[in-house]
């Protein structure tokens, strides 16, 4: 069997979109190295619905 790697796929979801009251959601899929970054990821990404750069946090 193949050895499992340290890289896992994570989903990033916009934190500002929930408070805006607009329908829909902004999500990105990316990978992270769980050995080097065990805590939850937080990145600034573009939200197409709000048309601006917002903070996206990792969800389960």
mmCIF file as gemmi writes it, N, C-alpha and C atoms, coordinates in Angstrom:
data_model
loop_
_atom_site.group_PDB
_atom_site.id
_atom_site.type_symbol
_atom_site.label_atom_id
_atom_site.label_alt_id
_atom_site.label_comp_id
_atom_site.label_asym_id
_atom_site.label_entity_id
_atom_site.label_seq_id
_atom_site.pdbx_PDB_ins_code
_atom_site.Cartn_x
_atom_site.Cartn_y
_atom_site.Cartn_z
_atom_site.occupancy
_atom_site.B_iso_or_equiv
_atom_site.pdbx_formal_charge
_atom_site.auth_seq_id
_atom_site.auth_asym_id
_atom_site.pdbx_PDB_model_num
ATOM 1 N N . UNK Axp A 1 ? 0.832 -1.176 0 1 0 ? 1 A 1
ATOM 2 C CA . UNK Axp A 1 ? 0 0 0 1 0 ? 1 A 1
ATOM 3 C C . UNK Axp A 1 ? 0.885 1.251 0 1 0 ? 1 A 1
ATOM 4 N N . UNK Axp A 2 ? 0.371 2.298 -0.58 1 0 ? 2 A 1
ATOM 5 C CA . UNK Axp A 2 ? 1.114 3.549 -0.655 1 0 ? 2 A 1
ATOM 6 C C . UNK Axp A 2 ? 1.056 4.271 0.688 1 0 ? 2 A 1
ATOM 7 N N . UNK Axp A 3 ? 2.133 4.973 0.987 1 0 ? 3 A 1
ATOM 8 C CA . UNK Axp A 3 ? 2.2 5.744 2.216 1 0 ? 3 A 1
ATOM 9 C C . UNK Axp A 3 ? 1.347 6.999 2.074 1 0 ? 3 A 1
ATOM 10 N N . UNK Axp A 4 ? 0.606 7.333 3.112 1 0 ? 4 A 1
ATOM 11 C CA . UNK Axp A 4 ? -0.205 8.54 3.079 1 0 ? 4 A 1
ATOM 12 C C . UNK Axp A 4 ? 0.699 9.745 3.297 1 0 ? 4 A 1
ATOM 13 N N . UNK Axp A 5 ? 0.476 10.787 2.532 1 0 ? 5 A 1
ATOM 14 C CA . UNK Axp A 5 ? 1.292 11.988 2.617 1 0 ? 5 A 1
ATOM 15 C C . UNK Axp A 5 ? 0.79 12.948 3.678 1 0 ? 5 A 1
ATOM 16 N N . UNK Axp A 6 ? 1.539 14.037 3.841 1 0 ? 6 A 1
ATOM 17 C CA . UNK Axp A 6 ? 1.173 15.061 4.807 1 0 ? 6 A 1
ATOM 18 C C . UNK Axp A 6 ? 0.233 16.111 4.215 1 0 ? 6 A 1
ATOM 19 N N . UNK Axp A 7 ? 0.059 16.093 2.887 1 0 ? 7 A 1
ATOM 20 C CA . UNK Axp A 7 ? -0.787 17.085 2.227 1 0 ? 7 A 1
ATOM 21 C C . UNK Axp A 7 ? -2.25 16.638 2.254 1 0 ? 7 A 1
ATOM 22 N N . UNK Axp A 8 ? -3.119 17.561 2.667 1 0 ? 8 A 1
ATOM 23 C CA . UNK Axp A 8 ? -4.552 17.302 2.702 1 0 ? 8 A 1
ATOM 24 C C . UNK Axp A 8 ? -5.283 18.444 2.002 1 0 ? 8 A 1
ATOM 25 N N . UNK Axp A 9 ? -6.454 18.136 1.439 1 0 ? 9 A 1
ATOM 26 C CA . UNK Axp A 9 ? -7.279 19.17 0.827 1 0 ? 9 A 1
ATOM 27 C C . UNK Axp A 9 ? -8.108 19.852 1.905 1 0 ? 9 A 1
ATOM 28 N N . UNK Axp A 10 ? -8.202 21.174 1.828 1 0 ? 10 A 1
ATOM 29 C CA . UNK Axp A 10 ? -9.01 21.941 2.771 1 0 ? 10 A 1
ATOM 30 C C . UNK Axp A 10 ? -9.931 22.875 1.988 1 0 ? 10 A 1
ATOM 31 N N . UNK Axp A 11 ? -11.032 23.25 2.613 1 0 ? 11 A 1
ATOM 32 C CA . UNK Axp A 11 ? -11.986 24.178 2.014 1 0 ? 11 A 1
ATOM 33 C C . UNK Axp A 11 ? -11.908 25.492 2.778 1 0 ? 11 A 1
ATOM 34 N N . UNK Axp A 12 ? -11.756 26.586 2.036 1 0 ? 12 A 1
ATOM 35 C CA . UNK Axp A 12 ? -11.728 27.919 2.625 1 0 ? 12 A 1
ATOM 36 C C . UNK Axp A 12 ? -13.055 28.603 2.327 1 0 ? 12 A 1
ATOM 37 N N . UNK Axp A 13 ? -13.699 29.164 3.361 1 0 ? 13 A 1
ATOM 38 C CA . UNK Axp A 13 ? -14.997 29.819 3.191 1 0 ? 13 A 1
ATOM 39 C C . UNK Axp A 13 ? -14.913 31.263 3.673 1 0 ? 13 A 1
ATOM 40 N N . UNK Axp A 14 ? -15.584 32.144 2.962 1 0 ? 14 A 1
ATOM 41 C CA . UNK Axp A 14 ? -15.564 33.577 3.282 1 0 ? 14 A 1
ATOM 42 C C . UNK Axp A 14 ? -16.249 33.834 4.627 1 0 ? 14 A 1
ATOM 43 N N . UNK Axp A 15 ? -15.634 34.697 5.444 1 0 ? 15 A 1
ATOM 44 C CA . UNK Axp A 15 ? -16.21 35.028 6.746 1 0 ? 15 A 1
ATOM 45 C C . UNK Axp A 15 ? -17.132 36.247 6.668 1 0 ? 15 A 1
ATOM 46 N N . UNK Axp A 16 ? -16.896 37.152 5.722 1 0 ? 16 A 1
ATOM 47 C CA . UNK Axp A 16 ? -17.704 38.376 5.607 1 0 ? 16 A 1
ATOM 48 C C . UNK Axp A 16 ? -19.012 38.152 4.854 1 0 ? 16 A 1
ATOM 49 N N . UNK Axp A 17 ? -19.098 37.085 4.081 1 0 ? 17 A 1
ATOM 50 C CA . UNK Axp A 17 ? -20.276 36.858 3.242 1 0 ? 17 A 1
ATOM 51 C C . UNK Axp A 17 ? -21.522 36.539 4.072 1 0 ? 17 A 1
ATOM 52 N N . UNK Axp A 18 ? -21.348 35.877 5.198 1 0 ? 18 A 1
ATOM 53 C CA . UNK Axp A 18 ? -22.495 35.504 6.033 1 0 ? 18 A 1
ATOM 54 C C . UNK Axp A 18 ? -23.211 36.737 6.583 1 0 ? 18 A 1
ATOM 55 N N . UNK Axp A 19 ? -22.445 37.771 6.929 1 0 ? 19 A 1
ATOM 56 C CA . UNK Axp A 19 ? -23.027 38.972 7.521 1 0 ? 19 A 1
ATOM 57 C C . UNK Axp A 19 ? -23.581 39.936 6.477 1 0 ? 19 A 1
ATOM 58 N N . UNK Axp A 20 ? -23.254 39.728 5.194 1 0 ? 20 A 1
ATOM 59 C CA . UNK Axp A 20 ? -23.698 40.655 4.151 1 0 ? 20 A 1
ATOM 60 C C . UNK Axp A 20 ? -25.183 40.489 3.82 1 0 ? 20 A 1
ATOM 61 N N . UNK Axp A 21 ? -25.741 39.312 4.064 1 0 ? 21 A 1
ATOM 62 C CA . UNK Axp A 21 ? -27.155 39.074 3.792 1 0 ? 21 A 1
ATOM 63 C C . UNK Axp A 21 ? -27.454 38.678 2.359 1 0 ? 21 A 1
ATOM 64 N N . UNK Axp A 22 ? -26.427 38.534 1.528 1 0 ? 22 A 1
ATOM 65 C CA . UNK Axp A 22 ? -26.635 38.131 0.134 1 0 ? 22 A 1
ATOM 66 C C . UNK Axp A 22 ? -26.656 36.608 0.037 1 0 ? 22 A 1
ATOM 67 N N . UNK Axp A 23 ? -27.43 36.065 -0.921 1 0 ? 23 A 1
ATOM 68 C CA . UNK Axp A 23 ? -27.472 34.615 -1.072 1 0 ? 23 A 1
ATOM 69 C C . UNK Axp A 23 ? -26.179 34.072 -1.665 1 0 ? 23 A 1
ATOM 70 N N . UNK Axp A 24 ? -25.942 32.785 -1.453 1 0 ? 24 A 1
ATOM 71 C CA . UNK Axp A 24 ? -24.751 32.137 -1.997 1 0 ? 24 A 1
ATOM 72 C C . UNK Axp A 24 ? -23.609 32.145 -0.996 1 0 ? 24 A 1
ATOM 73 N N . UNK Axp A 25 ? -22.468 31.585 -1.422 1 0 ? 25 A 1
ATOM 74 C CA . UNK Axp A 25 ? -21.297 31.545 -0.571 1 0 ? 25 A 1
ATOM 75 C C . UNK Axp A 25 ? -20.051 31.498 -1.441 1 0 ? 25 A 1
ATOM 76 N N . UNK Axp A 26 ? -18.944 31.975 -0.898 1 0 ? 26 A 1
ATOM 77 C CA . UNK Axp A 26 ? -17.673 31.978 -1.613 1 0 ? 26 A 1
ATOM 78 C C . UNK Axp A 26 ? -16.76 30.944 -0.968 1 0 ? 26 A 1
ATOM 79 N N . UNK Axp A 27 ? -16.369 29.916 -1.732 1 0 ? 27 A 1
ATOM 80 C CA . UNK Axp A 27 ? -15.502 28.856 -1.215 1 0 ? 27 A 1
ATOM 81 C C . UNK Axp A 27 ? -14.38 28.578 -2.188 1 0 ? 27 A 1
ATOM 82 N N . UNK Axp A 28 ? -13.212 28.251 -1.646 1 0 ? 28 A 1
ATOM 83 C CA . UNK Axp A 28 ? -12.054 27.839 -2.424 1 0 ? 28 A 1
ATOM 84 C C . UNK Axp A 28 ? -11.561 26.509 -1.88 1 0 ? 28 A 1
ATOM 85 N N . UNK Axp A 29 ? -11.022 25.648 -2.76 1 0 ? 29 A 1
ATOM 86 C CA . UNK Axp A 29 ? -10.408 24.391 -2.353 1 0 ? 29 A 1
ATOM 87 C C . UNK Axp A 29 ? -8.919 24.512 -2.597 1 0 ? 29 A 1
ATOM 88 N N . UNK Axp A 30 ? -8.116 24.169 -1.596 1 0 ? 30 A 1
ATOM 89 C CA . UNK Axp A 30 ? -6.663 24.222 -1.706 1 0 ? 30 A 1
ATOM 90 C C . UNK Axp A 30 ? -6.063 23.091 -0.892 1 0 ? 30 A 1
ATOM 91 N N . UNK Axp A 31 ? -4.743 22.963 -0.921 1 0 ? 31 A 1
ATOM 92 C CA . UNK Axp A 31 ? -4.076 21.937 -0.121 1 0 ? 31 A 1
ATOM 93 C C . UNK Axp A 31 ? -3.166 22.6 0.896 1 0 ? 31 A 1
ATOM 94 N N . UNK Axp A 32 ? -2.906 21.884 1.978 1 0 ? 32 A 1
ATOM 95 C CA . UNK Axp A 32 ? -1.954 22.366 2.97 1 0 ? 32 A 1
ATOM 96 C C . UNK Axp A 32 ? -1.193 21.188 3.532 1 0 ? 32 A 1
ATOM 97 N N . UNK Axp A 33 ? -0.012 21.466 4.051 1 0 ? 33 A 1
ATOM 98 C CA . UNK Axp A 33 ? 0.816 20.464 4.689 1 0 ? 33 A 1
ATOM 99 C C . UNK Axp A 33 ? 0.446 20.446 6.171 1 0 ? 33 A 1
ATOM 100 N N . UNK Axp A 34 ? -0.236 19.38 6.609 1 0 ? 34 A 1
ATOM 101 C CA . UNK Axp A 34 ? -0.73 19.344 7.987 1 0 ? 34 A 1
ATOM 102 C C . UNK Axp A 34 ? 0.387 19.203 9.018 1 0 ? 34 A 1
ATOM 103 N N . UNK Axp A 35 ? 1.566 18.773 8.591 1 0 ? 35 A 1
ATOM 104 C CA . UNK Axp A 35 ? 2.694 18.661 9.51 1 0 ? 35 A 1
ATOM 105 C C . UNK Axp A 35 ? 3.297 20.037 9.815 1 0 ? 35 A 1
ATOM 106 N N . UNK Axp A 36 ? 3.398 20.888 8.782 1 0 ? 36 A 1
ATOM 107 C CA . UNK Axp A 36 ? 3.97 22.228 8.968 1 0 ? 36 A 1
ATOM 108 C C . UNK Axp A 36 ? 2.948 23.237 9.467 1 0 ? 36 A 1
ATOM 109 N N . UNK Axp A 37 ? 1.671 23.048 9.119 1 0 ? 37 A 1
ATOM 110 C CA . UNK Axp A 37 ? 0.599 23.983 9.493 1 0 ? 37 A 1
ATOM 111 C C . UNK Axp A 37 ? -0.554 23.23 10.143 1 0 ? 37 A 1
ATOM 112 N N . UNK Axp A 38 ? -0.416 22.817 11.404 1 0 ? 38 A 1
ATOM 113 C CA . UNK Axp A 38 ? -1.497 22.046 12.035 1 0 ? 38 A 1
ATOM 114 C C . UNK Axp A 38 ? -2.732 22.883 12.366 1 0 ? 38 A 1
ATOM 115 N N . UNK Axp A 39 ? -2.588 24.207 12.539 1 0 ? 39 A 1
ATOM 116 C CA . UNK Axp A 39 ? -3.73 25.048 12.88 1 0 ? 39 A 1
ATOM 117 C C . UNK Axp A 39 ? -4.547 25.362 11.626 1 0 ? 39 A 1
ATOM 118 N N . UNK Axp A 40 ? -5.711 25.948 11.837 1 0 ? 40 A 1
ATOM 119 C CA . UNK Axp A 40 ? -6.592 26.263 10.705 1 0 ? 40 A 1
ATOM 120 C C . UNK Axp A 40 ? -6.025 27.399 9.868 1 0 ? 40 A 1
ATOM 121 N N . UNK Axp A 41 ? -6.195 27.25 8.568 1 0 ? 41 A 1
ATOM 122 C CA . UNK Axp A 41 ? -5.65 28.193 7.605 1 0 ? 41 A 1
ATOM 123 C C . UNK Axp A 41 ? -6.558 29.413 7.456 1 0 ? 41 A 1
ATOM 124 N N . UNK Axp A 42 ? -5.961 30.583 7.18 1 0 ? 42 A 1
ATOM 125 C CA . UNK Axp A 42 ? -6.711 31.814 6.972 1 0 ? 42 A 1
ATOM 126 C C . UNK Axp A 42 ? -5.998 32.616 5.892 1 0 ? 42 A 1
ATOM 127 N N . UNK Axp A 43 ? -6.674 32.838 4.759 1 0 ? 43 A 1
ATOM 128 C CA . UNK Axp A 43 ? -6.077 33.548 3.628 1 0 ? 43 A 1
ATOM 129 C C . UNK Axp A 43 ? -7.014 34.628 3.127 1 0 ? 43 A 1
ATOM 130 N N . UNK Axp A 44 ? -6.441 35.653 2.49 1 0 ? 44 A 1
ATOM 131 C CA . UNK Axp A 44 ? -7.24 36.663 1.806 1 0 ? 44 A 1
ATOM 132 C C . UNK Axp A 44 ? -7.427 36.205 0.368 1 0 ? 44 A 1
ATOM 133 N N . UNK Axp A 45 ? -8.691 36.063 -0.035 1 0 ? 45 A 1
ATOM 134 C CA . UNK Axp A 45 ? -9.03 35.628 -1.393 1 0 ? 45 A 1
ATOM 135 C C . UNK Axp A 45 ? -10.13 36.543 -1.935 1 0 ? 45 A 1
ATOM 136 N N . UNK Axp A 46 ? -10.307 36.518 -3.258 1 0 ? 46 A 1
ATOM 137 C CA . UNK Axp A 46 ? -11.319 37.346 -3.899 1 0 ? 46 A 1
ATOM 138 C C . UNK Axp A 46 ? -12.698 36.702 -3.792 1 0 ? 46 A 1
ATOM 139 N N . UNK Axp A 47 ? -13.66 37.493 -3.357 1 0 ? 47 A 1
ATOM 140 C CA . UNK Axp A 47 ? -15.053 37.059 -3.29 1 0 ? 47 A 1
ATOM 141 C C . UNK Axp A 47 ? -15.776 37.688 -4.476 1 0 ? 47 A 1
ATOM 142 N N . UNK Axp A 48 ? -16.184 36.868 -5.443 1 0 ? 48 A 1
ATOM 143 C CA . UNK Axp A 48 ? -16.805 37.361 -6.673 1 0 ? 48 A 1
ATOM 144 C C . UNK Axp A 48 ? -18.191 37.954 -6.423 1 0 ? 48 A 1
ATOM 145 N N . UNK Axp A 49 ? -18.894 37.492 -5.414 1 0 ? 49 A 1
ATOM 146 C CA . UNK Axp A 49 ? -20.237 37.992 -5.142 1 0 ? 49 A 1
ATOM 147 C C . UNK Axp A 49 ? -20.17 39.389 -4.528 1 0 ? 49 A 1
ATOM 148 N N . UNK Axp A 50 ? -19.256 39.591 -3.58 1 0 ? 50 A 1
ATOM 149 C CA . UNK Axp A 50 ? -19.078 40.907 -2.966 1 0 ? 50 A 1
ATOM 150 C C . UNK Axp A 50 ? -18.165 41.813 -3.786 1 0 ? 50 A 1
ATOM 151 N N . UNK Axp A 51 ? -17.464 41.231 -4.747 1 0 ? 51 A 1
ATOM 152 C CA . UNK Axp A 51 ? -16.538 41.941 -5.636 1 0 ? 51 A 1
ATOM 153 C C . UNK Axp A 51 ? -15.426 42.669 -4.876 1 0 ? 51 A 1
ATOM 154 N N . UNK Axp A 52 ? -14.843 41.963 -3.892 1 0 ? 52 A 1
ATOM 155 C CA . UNK Axp A 52 ? -13.698 42.504 -3.162 1 0 ? 52 A 1
ATOM 156 C C . UNK Axp A 52 ? -12.927 41.364 -2.508 1 0 ? 52 A 1
ATOM 157 N N . UNK Axp A 53 ? -11.743 41.671 -2.023 1 0 ? 53 A 1
ATOM 158 C CA . UNK Axp A 53 ? -10.902 40.687 -1.349 1 0 ? 53 A 1
ATOM 159 C C . UNK Axp A 53 ? -11.346 40.59 0.107 1 0 ? 53 A 1
ATOM 160 N N . UNK Axp A 54 ? -11.597 39.357 0.564 1 0 ? 54 A 1
ATOM 161 C CA . UNK Axp A 54 ? -12.058 39.136 1.936 1 0 ? 54 A 1
ATOM 162 C C . UNK Axp A 54 ? -11.241 38.01 2.57 1 0 ? 54 A 1
ATOM 163 N N . UNK Axp A 55 ? -11.394 37.868 3.872 1 0 ? 55 A 1
ATOM 164 C CA . UNK Axp A 55 ? -10.707 36.804 4.606 1 0 ? 55 A 1
ATOM 165 C C . UNK Axp A 55 ? -11.498 35.513 4.465 1 0 ? 55 A 1
ATOM 166 N N . UNK Axp A 56 ? -10.814 34.444 4.082 1 0 ? 56 A 1
ATOM 167 C CA . UNK Axp A 56 ? -11.412 33.117 3.968 1 0 ? 56 A 1
ATOM 168 C C . UNK Axp A 56 ? -10.741 32.211 5 1 0 ? 56 A 1
ATOM 169 N N . UNK Axp A 57 ? -11.561 31.511 5.798 1 0 ? 57 A 1
ATOM 170 C CA . UNK Axp A 57 ? -11.037 30.615 6.829 1 0 ? 57 A 1
ATOM 171 C C . UNK Axp A 57 ? -11.347 29.171 6.482 1 0 ? 57 A 1
ATOM 172 N N . UNK Axp A 58 ? -10.49 28.3 6.967 1 0 ? 58 A 1
ATOM 173 C CA . UNK Axp A 58 ? -10.656 26.861 6.731 1 0 ? 58 A 1
ATOM 174 C C . UNK Axp A 58 ? -11.855 26.346 7.512 1 0 ? 58 A 1
ATOM 175 N N . UNK Axp A 59 ? -12.677 25.53 6.825 1 0 ? 59 A 1
ATOM 176 C CA . UNK Axp A 59 ? -13.797 24.872 7.498 1 0 ? 59 A 1
ATOM 177 C C . UNK Axp A 59 ? -13.531 23.376 7.507 1 0 ? 59 A 1
ATOM 178 N N . UNK Axp A 60 ? -14.294 22.649 8.301 1 0 ? 60 A 1
ATOM 179 C CA . UNK Axp A 60 ? -14.082 21.206 8.426 1 0 ? 60 A 1
ATOM 180 C C . UNK Axp A 60 ? -14.44 20.482 7.169 1 0 ? 60 A 1
